[in-house]
Amino acid sequence: MSPGGTLTLGDLTVSRMGYGAMRLSGPGIWGPPSDRDAAIAVLREAVELGVTHIDTSDFYGPHTTNELIREALHPYPDELHIVTKVGAKRSPDKGWPSALSREELTSAVHDNLRNLGLDVLDVVNLRLAGEHGVFPIPVSITEPFEVLAELQQQGLIRHLGLSHVSAEQVKEARAIAPVVCVQNEYNVANRANDGLLDALAAINIPFVPYFPLGGFTPLQSGVLDDCARRVGATPMQVALAWLLQRSPNILLIPGTSSPAHLRENVAAAELELPADVLADLDGLA
């Protein structure tokens, strides 16, 4: 049974409760994890719990996270789909500079294929954030997205998505090739992408929020804590449940390196928030 039900990415069916693998790397998303066995165990347990959507990138580590996924899960179950992203790289000072040239994008796709042990990538998101997480970069998406569309036509990528983008950039990309998902920051306190989320829902494109607990003020955190006490759950579970109930086109990819936290996150897919709790949470923003 898929936690939270399912959605489709093009012709791929995935669980609405997915798993974000970013934090399997070491501190600062750099180097190997402190406990490699635990990282392997988290990935395997995610699949055992019915998760069929893993989010990753080869610039996590770099390379480390994808190598862990391959070690833990290859050969992959038919129902498991791995979504990766390109458009950034890691610098020696552990920064995240953009990597949007033809050569960089092509190399990144081949790095993901090699380190995941795949012949074709299920979904590749083009990431447009700047060095310091600036969102969105006010640039044309046409040239880099055309590169990925060419790699898709070559049979290296099944589907294309976007990350850190504006509504205008989504429109620009869709004029080049189909977009099967959009991954932007969004949570119960940060609603800057409300309009984009609803617009995507209207055309059946899944929205994948990240940082489900990012940027809360002390007052907002207090309200979330109170709601969690009222339903007998953790604040993280309530935040995830709110996202699933916010819109039917939302896919979740909470990340953790802890098996216990993984189980808590997956359990949030079964949490139905009552109307009074939803009202309090809706008022947070």
N, C-alpha and C positions, 0 to 999 in steps of 0.2 A: 504493500500500500504506500502510495506517495504522500509524504507529509505535506498537508496544506492543499492537496489536490494537484492538478497539473495545468500547465500552459504549453503552448507550442512556440518554438523558435523555428520559423519556416516549417519544414516537415519533421522537425525533431520534437518529441514530447518530453518535457522535463518536470520534475517536482517543483512546486511553488516555493517550498523551503529547500534552498540549495545550501552550498557550503563555500565560503570564501577562503582560499588557501594561503593568502598573503602572509599571515602571521606564523606560518610554519617555518619561515626562515629565522635567522638569528636576530638580535636586537637591531632596531633600525631597518628591518627587512634586509639585512646584510649578512651574508655568510650562512653557515650551517646552524641548525637549531641546537640548543643546549642538550636536548634529549631526543635523539634521532628515533629511538624506538617508540617514544610517545607520539611523535609526529606521524610515524607510520601507522600506529594504532588508531589515531584520530581519523585518518583517511579511510581506513578499512571499516571502522565503526560507522562512519557516515554512510557508506554504501550499504552496510547491514541494516541501518535504520530506514532505508528506502530513499535516500537522497540520490537523485539522478542528474544533478546539475552542480558541477564544480567550477568555480571561477578562479582563474590563475593568470600568470604572465611569466614569460621567461626573464623579465627584468626584476622579478622578485628573487633576491639573493645576491647577484643575479644567478640564474640557472638553477639554484638550489631547490626552489619549490617544485619546479617541473620534474627535476630528477627524483624528488621524494614521491611525487604522484606516480611516476613510472615504476619506481621500486615497489610501492605499496599495492598498486592496482593493475599493472600490466601483466597479462593481456586483459584489456578492459571489458567489462560486461557489455553486452549489446545495448542495454537500456541506459548506460551511463554516457553523459555528454559533457565534454570539457570545453569551456568557453575561455578564450585567452584574449589578451589585448596587446597592441603594439602602438608605437608613437612616442615612446619615451625610452630612455636608457639610464644606466647608473654610471655616475662619474666617480673618479677615484676619491673625491671628498664625500661620497655617499649621497650626492645630489640626484635629482631626477630631471635632467635636461630633456627637452624635446628631441625626438629623432624621427623626423617626418620626411626626409629625403627618400627618393626612390631606392637608393642603395640601402639605407638604414631599414626601411620597411621590408624590403625583400629579405635582407639578412635576418631580421627579427622573425619573420614567418618561418624561415628555414631553421632558425634556432629552436623555435617552439616545436616544430615537427620532430627534430632530432632528439631533443631532450625529453619530450613526451613519448617518443617511440611510435609516432603516427605517420601515416602516408598522406592523410588529409585532416585538416583541422575543422571541427564541427562549426565553430563560430569564432570569428576574430573581430574584436572591437577596436576601432580607431580611437585612440585617446588623444585629446587636444589640450590637456591642462598644461600650464606653464611651469617653469622651474619651481616656483613657490606655491603651486596649487592654484594659480590664477584661473578663474573660470568666468566665462569661456574665453579662450584666446580669440581676439577679433580678427580672424584670418579666414580666407576662403578654404573650404574643405575639399574643393574639387580635385586639386592635384594629388594629394595623398590618397583620397578615396578612390580615384581612378587607378592608382597603382594596385590597391587591394582588389579592385574589381578585375583587373587583369590577372592577378594571381588566382582569383576565384575561377576565372575562365580557363586557366591552365589546370584546374582540378586540384589545387592545393588547399582550397578553402571551400566549405559548403555554403556558409552564410556569413553575412557581414552585419556588424553592429557599430554603435558609437558610444563614446564615453566623454564626459566633461564637455557637453555641447549645448548650444542654444537652439531654440526652435527654428531659427533661420538656417542654421547649419544642418539640422535634420532635413529640412526641405531641400537644401542644396544637394545633400548626399542621396536622397531618394530619387532625384532626377538622374542619377548616375547608375544606381543599382538598388535592389530592394534592401531595406534595413529591417532586421528581425528583432532588435532590442536596442534600448537606450539606457545607459548606466550613468546616473548623475547623483550627486549628494541630495539626500532628502530624508527627513524624519519627522516625528510628531512636533518638534519644536522649530525645525527649519523647513518652511514651506515655499521657498523661493521658486521651486519647480512645480507648484500646483497647476499652473496653466498648461505647461508642457505635458505633465502626467495625464491630465484630462484629455488633451488633444490626441495623445497617443492611444489612450483607451478607446477613443471614438473611431480609430482606424485599426484597432486590434494589434497594436505593437506593444509588446511587454516593456515595462519600465522596471529597472533594477536599481533600487536605492542602496547607497552605501553610507557608512557612518550612522547607523540607526540610533546611536546615543550621542552624536557629536554636537557640540556647541550649546549645551543646555545651560541656562542661568540657574543660580541656586533656587530661585522661586519655582521655575519650571521643574527642576529636579524634585523639589518637595511635593509638587502636585503628582508627578509620576510615582514617587514613593508611596503616596497616600492611595493612589489608584491600585498599586500593586498589593498593598495590604488588604484592600477591600475584596480583591478577587483571589487572594491566597497564592500569588505568583511573585516572581522576581520583577524588578523594574525592566530588565532587558526583555523578559518574556512579554510583558505588557506592551513595550515599544514595538516588538516584532508582531504581536497579534494586531495592534492598531494598524500597522502597515498592511497586513493581509486583508483587513476589513476596510481599509481606505479605498481600495479600488481592485476590481478583479483582474486587472492587467499587471499587478505587481508580482515580481519574483524577488525572493530574498536570498542574500548570500552572506549571512553573518559568519564571521571568522573566529576561530579560537584554536589554541593549541592544547586545550584541555578536554579529555573525553567527558568529564562531568559537565562542563559548560556546553559541549556539543549536544549532550542528551537534553539539557535544559532548553537549548535553542530549538531543537526539533520538537520538543513537547509543546512549545509555544504555538505550533501550527494547529493544535487542538483546542486552544484557549479562545472561547467566545466571550467577548467583552460586552457587558450589559449596557443598556442605553445611557444610564447615568454616568458610567465611567467613560463611555465614548464622548459624551457631551463635555465632560471635564477635560479630556485629552484634546478634543477638537478646539477648545478654547485656549490652549497653551500658546498658540502662535499669534 
